Amino acid sequence: MASEDVKRRESAVSTIVNLAEEAKLASEGVKAPSHAFLSICKSLVAGGVAGGVSRSAVAPLERLKILLQVQNPHSIKYNGTIQGLKYIWKTEGFRGMFKGNGTNCVRIIPNSAVKFFSYEEASRGILYLYRHQSGNEDAQLTPLLRLGAGACAGIIAMSATYPMDMVRGRLTVQTEKSPRQYRGIFHALSTVLREEGPRSLYKGWLPSVIGVVPYVGLNFAVYESLKDWLIKSKPFGLVEDSELGVTTRLACGAAAGTVGQTVAYPLDVIRRRMQMVGWKDAASVVTGDGKSKASLEYTGMVDAFRKTVRYEGFGALYKGLVPNSVKVVPSIAIAFVTYELVKDVLGVELRISD
C-alpha cells in the first residue's frame, strides 16, 4: 500500500511538472511571435508617420516640381519656384497648393513604412552574410553595403505602391481649366484601368526603379555614414554622450537628400513624362489652358530620354530641380528624424543606425 501511495505521488508530481513545462513552452511560443509582430507594427507605423509628415510639409513644392517637369515647352506657365508658387496661388488658391497631397499621402505612408522596414531587414540580412563571409563577428556595415540595403528597400517600396504614384502624378498636374477631371484616387484608378488597361498603371516603372537605386540607396548610405562618422570623430562638439542632437540629424538628412536627388533626378523627369503617355488630355492638361493638342508619345525609357534632350535640350532633364531641391532637403531630413523619434516614443529599441 505504501509503495502504491509513493508511486501515485510520484506520478502526480511528474504530471504536474510535465504540465508546467508544457504551459511554459506554450507561453513562450505565443509570446515570441506576438512580441515580434508588435515590433514590426511599430516600425511600420513609425515609417508611415515619417512619410506623411515629411511630404505634407513640402506639398506645394512637390506639386510645382511635377508641373515644371511635364509642362509644354511651347506654352510656359510655370517659370521658376517663386513665380510658379505665386501662379498656382493666384489661379487655384490655397487648395491648389495642396492638390494631389491626399493621394500623395495615401501613397507615401505605406511606401515610407515599407521602405524603412525593408531597409532594416535588408541591413540585418546583409550584415549577417557579410560577417559570415568575412569571419569577423564584429564587422559593421560599410557605406557600400548600406547603399545596397537602401537600394533593395527602395525597389520593394516603389514596386508595391507604384500604381498610386502613377495616378497621383496625373491628379497633381490637372488644373481647373483641364478638359478631363479625375475626381479622386479611386476614380483615377478605375478610369485608367478602363481606358488604358492594367499595364498602364506601371508606365514609367523601369526608370523609377533605376532611379530609386541611387536615390534611396544614397539617402540611407549618406545619412547613416554621416551619423557614424560624427559619432566616432565627434567634430565641433556636435556629439554628446554618443548621441546626435535633432538639429545635427536634420543636417545629416538634408545632406543625404541633396546627394540622392541630384544623382537620380533625370530619371524622375522621364518617369513623370512616361506616366502621361496614353492620357489623351495630357498635352492640354500640362499647358493649363487646352491650347496644345499634340499627343505625347514615347516608345520606352530610352526614347523618352532621346526625345526630351533632342527637342528641349539637356537642361530639360533637370526641369523642376530647384523646387525639388528646396522640397527634398527638408523632406528627407524630417522623414529620418521623425522616424527615429516616433520609434523612440513607441518604445522600439532598434533604430536604423543600430
QUIRAPE-V348652 format. One record per pair of residues at least 6 apart in sequence whose C-alpha atoms are under 7 Angstrom apart, sorted by the first residue. I is the first residue (numbers start at 1). J is the second residue. D is the distance in Angstrom with one decimal. If there is no record, write none. Layout:
# QUIRAPE-V348652
<<I J D> <I J D>>
This chain:
# QUIRAPE-V348652
<<39 348 6.5> <42 346 6.6> <42 348 7.0> <43 117 6.4> <43 343 6.7> <44 113 4.6> <44 114 6.7> <44 117 6.3> <45 113 6.6> <46 339 5.2> <46 342 5.3> <46 343 5.8> <47 112 5.3> <47 113 4.0> <47 116 5.8> <47 339 5.6> <48 109 4.2> <48 110 5.9> <48 112 5.4> <48 113 4.5> <49 109 6.7> <50 335 4.6> <50 338 5.1> <50 339 5.1> <51 108 5.8> <51 109 5.2> <51 112 5.2> <51 335 5.9> <52 105 5.5> <52 108 6.5> <52 109 5.5> <54 331 4.8> <54 334 5.4> <54 335 5.3> <55 331 6.2> <56 101 6.8> <58 327 5.6> <58 331 6.7> <59 98 5.7> <59 101 6.1> <60 97 4.7> <60 98 5.6> <61 323 5.7> <61 324 6.7> <61 327 5.8> <62 324 6.7> <62 327 6.7> <63 172 6.0> <64 84 6.6> <64 85 6.9> <65 320 4.7> <65 323 5.9> <65 324 5.8> <66 173 6.9> <67 173 5.7> <67 286 6.9> <68 78 6.3> <68 319 6.0> <68 320 5.2> <69 269 5.8> <69 319 5.3> <69 320 5.8> <70 272 6.9> <70 273 6.0> <70 286 6.2> <71 286 4.6> <71 287 5.8> <72 286 6.2> <72 287 5.7> <75 287 6.0> <77 287 6.9> <78 84 4.6> <81 322 6.9> <81 323 5.5> <88 96 6.3> <88 97 6.5> <89 96 6.7> <89 97 6.6> <99 172 5.9> <100 168 6.1> <100 171 5.6> <100 172 4.7> <103 168 5.7> <103 185 6.2> <104 168 6.1> <107 161 6.3> <107 164 5.5> <107 165 6.4> <111 157 5.1> <111 158 6.8> <111 161 6.1> <114 157 5.5> <115 153 5.0> <115 154 5.9> <115 157 5.1> <118 153 4.9> <119 149 5.7> <119 150 5.7> <119 153 4.9> <120 352 6.1> <122 149 5.2> <123 146 6.9> <123 149 5.4> <127 140 6.9> <127 141 6.1> <131 137 5.4> <131 139 5.9> <143 221 5.4> <143 225 6.2> <146 220 6.7> <146 221 4.9> <147 217 4.4> <147 218 5.8> <147 220 6.7> <147 221 5.0> <148 217 6.4> <149 217 6.9> <150 216 5.6> <150 217 3.9> <150 220 5.7> <151 212 6.8> <151 213 4.4> <151 214 6.8> <151 216 5.9> <151 217 4.4> <154 212 5.7> <154 213 6.5> <154 216 5.5> <155 209 5.8> <155 212 6.5> <155 213 6.9> <162 202 6.6> <163 201 4.9> <163 202 6.2> <166 201 6.3> <166 275 6.2> <167 185 6.9> <167 188 6.2> <167 189 6.5> <171 182 6.5> <173 285 6.8> <173 286 6.4> <174 285 5.5> <175 285 6.9> <175 288 6.2> <177 288 6.1> <177 289 5.8> <178 284 6.8> <178 285 5.1> <178 288 6.2> <178 289 6.7> <178 290 6.7> <179 281 6.9> <180 281 6.5> <182 188 5.4> <196 278 6.8> <203 274 6.1> <203 275 5.3> <204 271 4.6> <204 274 5.2> <204 275 5.7> <207 267 5.5> <207 271 5.8> <207 301 6.6> <208 267 6.7> <208 268 6.6> <208 271 6.0> <211 264 5.1> <211 267 5.5> <211 268 6.8> <214 260 6.3> <214 263 6.9> <214 264 6.3> <215 260 4.3> <215 261 5.7> <215 264 5.6> <216 260 6.8> <218 256 6.7> <218 260 5.2> <219 256 4.6> <219 257 5.7> <219 260 5.6> <222 256 5.0> <223 252 5.4> <223 253 5.6> <223 256 5.3> <224 353 6.0> <226 252 6.3> <227 252 6.9> <231 239 6.1> <231 242 5.9> <238 244 6.9> <249 337 6.5> <250 333 4.7> <250 334 6.6> <250 337 6.5> <251 333 6.9> <253 332 5.7> <253 333 3.9> <253 336 6.4> <254 329 4.4> <254 330 6.1> <254 332 6.2> <254 333 4.9> <257 328 5.9> <257 329 5.4> <257 332 5.5> <258 325 6.7> <258 328 6.9> <258 329 5.9> <265 318 6.7> <266 317 4.7> <266 318 6.0> <269 317 6.1> <270 304 6.4> <270 305 6.6> <274 298 6.8> <276 282 5.9> <277 296 5.6> <277 297 5.8> <277 298 7.0> <283 292 6.2> <283 293 5.8> <283 294 6.1> <283 295 6.2> <283 296 6.6> <284 290 4.1> <284 291 6.3> <284 292 5.5> <284 293 5.9> <298 304 5.4> <308 316 6.7> <309 316 6.8> <340 351 6.4>>
